[in-house]
């Protein structure tokens, strides 16, 4: 097993979220947003990654994003 270098670790940090879909925070964020949209009767493809990624990078809550998309959120 090869030893990981700093550049290996740094490149992992800056990977596009879709390149590791099963373990990225973005994919979980995107999935939860999608589930809430579906529960509220919105179509599956209402938003794409380019719409959600800025919200995710700014650390916005899922509730805020759903409200911004016009989805009523029940807590």
LOVOKOL-580598 format. One record per atom (N, C-alpha, C): residue number from 1; residue in one letter; atom name; y, x, z. Coordinates in Angstrom, 1 decimal, padded with zeros to 4 digits. Each point is the difference from the previous one (the first is absolute). Layout:
% residues N
rec pos=NUM	code=A	site=CA	Y=Y	X=X	Z=Z .
...
% end
This chain:
% residues 75
rec pos=1	code=X	site=N	Y=-001.2	X=000.8	Z=000.0 .
rec pos=1	code=X	site=CA	Y=001.2	X=-000.8	Z=000.0 .
rec pos=1	code=X	site=C	Y=001.2	X=000.9	Z=000.0 .
rec pos=2	code=X	site=N	Y=000.9	X=-000.3	Z=-000.9 .
rec pos=2	code=X	site=CA	Y=001.2	X=000.9	Z=-000.2 .
rec pos=2	code=X	site=C	Y=001.1	X=-000.4	Z=001.1 .
rec pos=3	code=X	site=N	Y=000.6	X=001.0	Z=000.4 .
rec pos=3	code=X	site=CA	Y=001.1	X=-000.2	Z=001.0 .
rec pos=3	code=X	site=C	Y=001.2	X=-000.6	Z=-000.6 .
rec pos=4	code=X	site=N	Y=000.6	X=-001.0	Z=000.6 .
rec pos=4	code=X	site=CA	Y=001.2	X=-000.6	Z=-000.6 .
rec pos=4	code=X	site=C	Y=001.2	X=000.8	Z=000.3 .
rec pos=5	code=X	site=N	Y=000.8	X=000.2	Z=-001.1 .
rec pos=5	code=X	site=CA	Y=001.3	X=000.7	Z=000.2 .
rec pos=5	code=X	site=C	Y=001.1	X=-000.9	Z=000.2 .
rec pos=6	code=X	site=N	Y=001.2	X=000.5	Z=000.4 .
rec pos=6	code=X	site=CA	Y=001.2	X=-000.8	Z=000.2 .
rec pos=6	code=X	site=C	Y=000.3	X=-000.8	Z=-001.3 .
rec pos=7	code=X	site=N	Y=-000.1	X=000.6	Z=-001.1 .
rec pos=7	code=X	site=CA	Y=000.3	X=-000.6	Z=-001.3 .
rec pos=7	code=X	site=C	Y=-000.9	X=-001.2	Z=-000.2 .
rec pos=8	code=X	site=N	Y=-001.3	X=000.1	Z=000.4 .
rec pos=8	code=X	site=CA	Y=-000.9	X=-001.1	Z=-000.2 .
rec pos=8	code=X	site=C	Y=000.4	X=-001.2	Z=000.9 .
rec pos=9	code=X	site=N	Y=000.4	X=000.3	Z=001.2 .
rec pos=9	code=X	site=CA	Y=000.4	X=-001.0	Z=001.0 .
rec pos=9	code=X	site=C	Y=001.3	X=-000.6	Z=-000.5 .
rec pos=10	code=X	site=N	Y=000.9	X=000.8	Z=-000.5 .
rec pos=10	code=X	site=CA	Y=001.3	X=-000.5	Z=-000.5 .
rec pos=10	code=X	site=C	Y=-000.2	X=-000.9	Z=-001.2 .
rec pos=11	code=X	site=N	Y=-000.8	X=000.4	Z=-000.9 .
rec pos=11	code=X	site=CA	Y=-000.3	X=-000.9	Z=-001.2 .
rec pos=11	code=X	site=C	Y=-000.6	X=-001.3	Z=000.4 .
rec pos=12	code=X	site=N	Y=-000.8	X=000.0	Z=001.1 .
rec pos=12	code=X	site=CA	Y=-000.6	X=-001.3	Z=000.4 .
rec pos=12	code=X	site=C	Y=001.1	X=-000.9	Z=000.6 .
rec pos=13	code=X	site=N	Y=001.0	X=000.5	Z=000.6 .
rec pos=13	code=X	site=CA	Y=001.0	X=-000.8	Z=000.6 .
rec pos=13	code=X	site=C	Y=000.8	X=-000.7	Z=-001.1 .
rec pos=14	code=X	site=N	Y=000.2	X=000.7	Z=-001.1 .
rec pos=14	code=X	site=CA	Y=000.9	X=-000.6	Z=-001.1 .
rec pos=14	code=X	site=C	Y=-000.8	X=-000.7	Z=-001.1 .
rec pos=15	code=X	site=N	Y=-001.3	X=-000.3	Z=000.3 .
rec pos=15	code=X	site=CA	Y=-000.8	X=-000.7	Z=-001.0 .
rec pos=15	code=X	site=C	Y=000.6	X=-001.4	Z=-000.2 .
rec pos=16	code=X	site=N	Y=-000.2	X=-000.5	Z=-001.2 .
rec pos=16	code=X	site=CA	Y=000.4	X=-001.4	Z=-000.3 .
rec pos=16	code=X	site=C	Y=-001.0	X=-000.9	Z=000.8 .
rec pos=17	code=X	site=N	Y=000.5	X=-001.0	Z=000.7 .
rec pos=17	code=X	site=CA	Y=-000.9	X=-000.8	Z=000.8 .
rec pos=17	code=X	site=C	Y=-001.2	X=-000.6	Z=-000.7 .
rec pos=18	code=X	site=N	Y=000.1	X=-000.3	Z=-001.3 .
rec pos=18	code=X	site=CA	Y=-001.1	X=-000.6	Z=-000.7 .
rec pos=18	code=X	site=C	Y=-001.1	X=001.0	Z=-000.2 .
rec pos=19	code=X	site=N	Y=000.3	X=001.3	Z=000.1 .
rec pos=19	code=X	site=CA	Y=-001.1	X=001.0	Z=-000.2 .
rec pos=19	code=X	site=C	Y=-001.0	X=000.0	Z=001.0 .
rec pos=20	code=X	site=N	Y=000.3	X=-000.5	Z=001.2 .
rec pos=20	code=X	site=CA	Y=-001.0	X=-000.1	Z=001.1 .
rec pos=20	code=X	site=C	Y=000.1	X=-001.4	Z=000.6 .
rec pos=21	code=X	site=N	Y=-000.4	X=-001.0	Z=-000.8 .
rec pos=21	code=X	site=CA	Y=000.3	X=-001.4	Z=000.4 .
rec pos=21	code=X	site=C	Y=-000.7	X=-000.5	Z=001.2 .
rec pos=22	code=X	site=N	Y=-001.2	X=000.6	Z=000.4 .
rec pos=22	code=X	site=CA	Y=-000.7	X=-000.5	Z=001.1 .
rec pos=22	code=X	site=C	Y=000.5	X=000.5	Z=001.3 .
rec pos=23	code=X	site=N	Y=000.9	X=001.0	Z=000.1 .
rec pos=23	code=X	site=CA	Y=000.4	X=000.5	Z=001.3 .
rec pos=23	code=X	site=C	Y=001.5	X=000.1	Z=000.1 .
rec pos=24	code=X	site=N	Y=000.8	X=-000.4	Z=-000.9 .
rec pos=24	code=X	site=CA	Y=001.4	X=000.2	Z=000.1 .
rec pos=24	code=X	site=C	Y=000.7	X=-001.2	Z=000.7 .
rec pos=25	code=X	site=N	Y=001.0	X=000.3	Z=000.7 .
rec pos=25	code=X	site=CA	Y=000.8	X=-001.0	Z=000.7 .
rec pos=25	code=X	site=C	Y=000.6	X=-001.0	Z=-001.0 .
rec pos=26	code=X	site=N	Y=000.4	X=000.6	Z=-001.1 .
rec pos=26	code=X	site=CA	Y=000.7	X=-000.9	Z=-001.0 .
rec pos=26	code=X	site=C	Y=-001.0	X=-001.1	Z=-000.5 .
rec pos=27	code=X	site=N	Y=-001.3	X=000.4	Z=-000.2 .
rec pos=27	code=X	site=CA	Y=-000.9	X=-001.0	Z=-000.5 .
rec pos=27	code=X	site=C	Y=-000.3	X=-001.1	Z=001.0 .
rec pos=28	code=X	site=N	Y=000.0	X=000.4	Z=001.3 .
rec pos=28	code=X	site=CA	Y=-000.2	X=-001.0	Z=001.0 .
rec pos=28	code=X	site=C	Y=001.3	X=-001.0	Z=000.0 .
rec pos=29	code=X	site=N	Y=001.1	X=000.6	Z=000.0 .
rec pos=29	code=X	site=CA	Y=001.3	X=-000.7	Z=-000.1 .
rec pos=29	code=X	site=C	Y=000.0	X=-001.0	Z=-001.2 .
rec pos=30	code=X	site=N	Y=-000.4	X=000.5	Z=-001.1 .
rec pos=30	code=X	site=CA	Y=000.0	X=-000.8	Z=-001.3 .
rec pos=30	code=X	site=C	Y=-001.0	X=-001.1	Z=000.1 .
rec pos=31	code=X	site=N	Y=-001.2	X=000.3	Z=000.6 .
rec pos=31	code=X	site=CA	Y=-001.0	X=-001.0	Z=000.1 .
rec pos=31	code=X	site=C	Y=000.4	X=-001.1	Z=001.0 .
rec pos=32	code=X	site=N	Y=000.6	X=000.3	Z=001.1 .
rec pos=32	code=X	site=CA	Y=000.5	X=-001.0	Z=000.9 .
rec pos=32	code=X	site=C	Y=001.1	X=-000.9	Z=-000.5 .
rec pos=33	code=X	site=N	Y=000.9	X=000.7	Z=-000.8 .
rec pos=33	code=X	site=CA	Y=001.0	X=-000.8	Z=-000.7 .
rec pos=33	code=X	site=C	Y=-000.6	X=-001.0	Z=-001.0 .
rec pos=34	code=X	site=N	Y=-001.0	X=000.5	Z=-000.8 .
rec pos=34	code=X	site=CA	Y=-000.6	X=-000.8	Z=-001.0 .
rec pos=34	code=X	site=C	Y=-000.8	X=-001.2	Z=000.7 .
rec pos=35	code=X	site=N	Y=-000.6	X=000.3	Z=001.1 .
rec pos=35	code=X	site=CA	Y=-000.8	X=-001.1	Z=000.7 .
rec pos=35	code=X	site=C	Y=001.0	X=-001.1	Z=000.5 .
rec pos=36	code=X	site=N	Y=001.1	X=000.4	Z=000.5 .
rec pos=36	code=X	site=CA	Y=001.0	X=-001.0	Z=000.5 .
rec pos=36	code=X	site=C	Y=000.6	X=-000.8	Z=-001.1 .
rec pos=37	code=X	site=N	Y=000.2	X=000.7	Z=-001.1 .
rec pos=37	code=X	site=CA	Y=000.6	X=-000.7	Z=-001.2 .
rec pos=37	code=X	site=C	Y=-001.1	X=-001.0	Z=-000.5 .
rec pos=38	code=X	site=N	Y=-001.2	X=000.4	Z=-000.1 .
rec pos=38	code=X	site=CA	Y=-001.1	X=-001.0	Z=-000.4 .
rec pos=38	code=X	site=C	Y=-000.1	X=-001.1	Z=000.9 .
rec pos=39	code=X	site=N	Y=000.1	X=000.2	Z=001.3 .
rec pos=39	code=X	site=CA	Y=-000.1	X=-001.1	Z=001.0 .
rec pos=39	code=X	site=C	Y=001.1	X=-001.0	Z=-000.1 .
rec pos=40	code=X	site=N	Y=001.1	X=000.5	Z=-000.5 .
rec pos=40	code=X	site=CA	Y=001.2	X=-000.8	Z=-000.2 .
rec pos=40	code=X	site=C	Y=000.1	X=-000.6	Z=-001.4 .
rec pos=41	code=X	site=N	Y=-001.0	X=000.2	Z=-000.8 .
rec pos=41	code=X	site=CA	Y=000.0	X=-000.7	Z=-001.4 .
rec pos=41	code=X	site=C	Y=000.6	X=000.8	Z=-001.1 .
rec pos=42	code=X	site=N	Y=000.4	X=001.3	Z=000.2 .
rec pos=42	code=X	site=CA	Y=000.6	X=000.8	Z=-001.0 .
rec pos=42	code=X	site=C	Y=-001.2	X=000.6	Z=-000.9 .
rec pos=43	code=X	site=N	Y=000.3	X=000.2	Z=-001.2 .
rec pos=43	code=X	site=CA	Y=-001.0	X=000.6	Z=-000.9 .
rec pos=43	code=X	site=C	Y=-000.3	X=001.4	Z=000.4 .
rec pos=44	code=X	site=N	Y=-001.1	X=000.5	Z=-000.4 .
rec pos=44	code=X	site=CA	Y=-000.6	X=001.3	Z=000.4 .
rec pos=44	code=X	site=C	Y=000.9	X=001.1	Z=-000.5 .
rec pos=45	code=X	site=N	Y=000.6	X=-000.1	Z=-001.2 .
rec pos=45	code=X	site=CA	Y=000.8	X=001.1	Z=-000.6 .
rec pos=45	code=X	site=C	Y=001.5	X=-000.1	Z=000.2 .
rec pos=46	code=X	site=N	Y=000.4	X=-000.7	Z=001.0 .
rec pos=46	code=X	site=CA	Y=001.5	X=-000.2	Z=000.2 .
rec pos=46	code=X	site=C	Y=000.7	X=001.3	Z=000.2 .
rec pos=47	code=X	site=N	Y=-000.5	X=001.0	Z=000.6 .
rec pos=47	code=X	site=CA	Y=000.6	X=001.3	Z=000.3 .
rec pos=47	code=X	site=C	Y=-000.9	X=001.1	Z=-000.4 .
rec pos=48	code=X	site=N	Y=000.5	X=001.1	Z=-000.4 .
rec pos=48	code=X	site=CA	Y=-000.8	X=001.2	Z=-000.4 .
rec pos=48	code=X	site=C	Y=000.4	X=001.1	Z=000.9 .
rec pos=49	code=X	site=N	Y=-000.7	X=001.2	Z=-000.1 .
rec pos=49	code=X	site=CA	Y=000.2	X=001.1	Z=000.8 .
rec pos=49	code=X	site=C	Y=001.5	X=000.5	Z=000.0 .
rec pos=50	code=X	site=N	Y=000.6	X=000.0	Z=-001.2 .
rec pos=50	code=X	site=CA	Y=001.4	X=000.5	Z=-000.1 .
rec pos=50	code=X	site=C	Y=001.0	X=-000.9	Z=000.8 .
rec pos=51	code=X	site=N	Y=-000.4	X=-001.3	Z=000.2 .
rec pos=51	code=X	site=CA	Y=000.9	X=-000.8	Z=000.8 .
rec pos=51	code=X	site=C	Y=-000.2	X=000.2	Z=001.5 .
rec pos=52	code=X	site=N	Y=-001.3	X=000.3	Z=000.4 .
rec pos=52	code=X	site=CA	Y=-000.3	X=000.1	Z=001.4 .
rec pos=52	code=X	site=C	Y=000.2	X=001.4	Z=000.6 .
rec pos=53	code=X	site=N	Y=-000.1	X=001.0	Z=-000.9 .
rec pos=53	code=X	site=CA	Y=000.1	X=001.4	Z=000.5 .
rec pos=53	code=X	site=C	Y=001.3	X=000.4	Z=000.7 .
rec pos=54	code=X	site=N	Y=001.2	X=-000.5	Z=-000.5 .
rec pos=54	code=X	site=CA	Y=001.2	X=000.3	Z=000.7 .
rec pos=54	code=X	site=C	Y=000.1	X=-000.6	Z=001.4 .
rec pos=55	code=X	site=N	Y=-000.5	X=-001.2	Z=000.1 .
rec pos=55	code=X	site=CA	Y=-000.1	X=-000.7	Z=001.3 .
rec pos=55	code=X	site=C	Y=-000.9	X=000.9	Z=001.0 .
rec pos=56	code=X	site=N	Y=-001.1	X=000.4	Z=-000.5 .
rec pos=56	code=X	site=CA	Y=-001.0	X=000.8	Z=000.8 .
rec pos=56	code=X	site=C	Y=000.6	X=001.3	Z=000.4 .
rec pos=57	code=X	site=N	Y=000.7	X=000.7	Z=-000.9 .
rec pos=57	code=X	site=CA	Y=000.6	X=001.3	Z=000.3 .
rec pos=57	code=X	site=C	Y=001.1	X=-000.1	Z=001.0 .
rec pos=58	code=X	site=N	Y=000.7	X=-001.1	Z=000.0 .
rec pos=58	code=X	site=CA	Y=001.1	X=-000.2	Z=000.9 .
rec pos=58	code=X	site=C	Y=-000.5	X=-000.5	Z=001.4 .
rec pos=59	code=X	site=N	Y=-001.3	X=-000.3	Z=000.1 .
rec pos=59	code=X	site=CA	Y=-000.5	X=-000.4	Z=001.2 .
rec pos=59	code=X	site=C	Y=000.2	X=-001.5	Z=000.4 .
rec pos=60	code=X	site=N	Y=000.3	X=-000.8	Z=-001.0 .
rec pos=60	code=X	site=CA	Y=000.3	X=-001.4	Z=000.2 .
rec pos=60	code=X	site=C	Y=-001.3	X=-000.7	Z=000.5 .
rec pos=61	code=X	site=N	Y=000.2	X=-001.0	Z=000.8 .
rec pos=61	code=X	site=CA	Y=-001.2	X=-000.7	Z=000.5 .
rec pos=61	code=X	site=C	Y=-000.5	X=-001.0	Z=-001.0 .
rec pos=62	code=X	site=N	Y=-001.2	X=-000.4	Z=000.1 .
rec pos=62	code=X	site=CA	Y=-000.6	X=-000.9	Z=-000.9 .
rec pos=62	code=X	site=C	Y=000.7	X=-001.3	Z=000.0 .
rec pos=63	code=X	site=N	Y=000.4	X=-000.4	Z=001.2 .
rec pos=63	code=X	site=CA	Y=000.7	X=-001.3	Z=000.1 .
rec pos=63	code=X	site=C	Y=001.3	X=000.0	Z=-000.8 .
rec pos=64	code=X	site=N	Y=000.7	X=001.2	Z=000.1 .
rec pos=64	code=X	site=CA	Y=001.3	X=000.1	Z=-000.7 .
rec pos=64	code=X	site=C	Y=-000.3	X=-000.1	Z=-001.5 .
rec pos=65	code=X	site=N	Y=-001.0	X=000.7	Z=-000.5 .
rec pos=65	code=X	site=CA	Y=-000.3	X=000.1	Z=-001.4 .
rec pos=65	code=X	site=C	Y=-000.4	X=-001.4	Z=-000.5 .
rec pos=66	code=X	site=N	Y=-000.8	X=-000.7	Z=000.8 .
rec pos=66	code=X	site=CA	Y=-000.4	X=-001.4	Z=-000.4 .
rec pos=66	code=X	site=C	Y=001.2	X=-000.9	Z=-000.1 .
rec pos=67	code=X	site=N	Y=000.9	X=000.1	Z=001.0 .
rec pos=67	code=X	site=CA	Y=001.2	X=-000.8	Z=-000.1 .
rec pos=67	code=X	site=C	Y=000.9	X=000.4	Z=-001.2 .
rec pos=68	code=X	site=N	Y=000.1	X=001.2	Z=-000.3 .
rec pos=68	code=X	site=CA	Y=000.8	X=000.5	Z=-001.1 .
rec pos=68	code=X	site=C	Y=-000.6	X=-000.6	Z=-001.3 .
rec pos=69	code=X	site=N	Y=-001.3	X=-000.2	Z=-000.1 .
rec pos=69	code=X	site=CA	Y=-000.7	X=-000.5	Z=-001.1 .
rec pos=69	code=X	site=C	Y=000.1	X=-001.5	Z=-000.1 .
rec pos=70	code=X	site=N	Y=000.5	X=-000.7	Z=001.0 .
rec pos=70	code=X	site=CA	Y=000.1	X=-001.4	Z=000.1 .
rec pos=70	code=X	site=C	Y=-001.2	X=-000.7	Z=000.5 .
rec pos=71	code=X	site=N	Y=-000.8	X=000.7	Z=000.8 .
rec pos=71	code=X	site=CA	Y=-001.2	X=-000.6	Z=000.6 .
rec pos=71	code=X	site=C	Y=000.3	X=-000.3	Z=001.4 .
rec pos=72	code=X	site=N	Y=-000.2	X=-001.3	Z=000.4 .
rec pos=72	code=X	site=CA	Y=000.1	X=-000.4	Z=001.4 .
rec pos=72	code=X	site=C	Y=-001.1	X=000.6	Z=000.8 .
rec pos=73	code=X	site=N	Y=000.4	X=000.7	Z=001.1 .
rec pos=73	code=X	site=CA	Y=-001.0	X=000.7	Z=000.8 .
rec pos=73	code=X	site=C	Y=-000.1	X=-000.7	Z=001.3 .
rec pos=74	code=X	site=N	Y=-001.3	X=-000.4	Z=000.4 .
rec pos=74	code=X	site=CA	Y=-000.3	X=-000.6	Z=001.2 .
rec pos=74	code=X	site=C	Y=-000.6	X=001.1	Z=000.9 .
rec pos=75	code=X	site=N	Y=000.5	X=000.1	Z=001.2 .
rec pos=75	code=X	site=CA	Y=-000.5	X=001.0	Z=000.9 .
rec pos=75	code=X	site=C	Y=-000.8	X=-000.6	Z=001.1 .
% end
